[in-house]
């Protein structure tokens, strides 16, 4: 997806750019690239968003999910699960369906509209009437853990060393 957006705006992909890209939502990435290339890019923000979403959908079979078994096990014992992501909800729904990954709530880029994961966690606490002490947030990025702590919930980070070592 990063390469597709770079190609669309005429930017050469870099490792540093990729690292910045993976920690941000679809909206933030689109805004960043649109503003950075506003003098030379002839397309719209909506077009950039479509390019990004289409790149994810095109590579759906390559997306690896490390916690599908855990999500199914939690569902089996009636523990509520939610997905909070900066990615497009349609992409996440397709990935969840492909990997048979159940969830009780989904907060994707379209739902959050630029709001933080801290905001989403707080919304879920209200929706499911949960105490902060009864929640564990599992993220795959340091920013996720920071957001969980800001919401007052415990957090774990999944080990995913490949995310920074794979080709950008």
Buried (B, 14 or more C-beta within 10 A) or exposed (E): BBBBBBEBBEBEBEEEBBEBBBBBBBBBBBBBBBEEBEEEBEEEBEBBBBBBBBBBBEEEEEBEBEBBEBBBEBBEEEEBBBBBBBBBBBBBBBBBEEBEBEBBBBBBBBBBEEBBBBBBBBBBBEEEEBEEEEBEBBBBBEBBBBBBEBBBBBBEBEEEEEBEEEEB
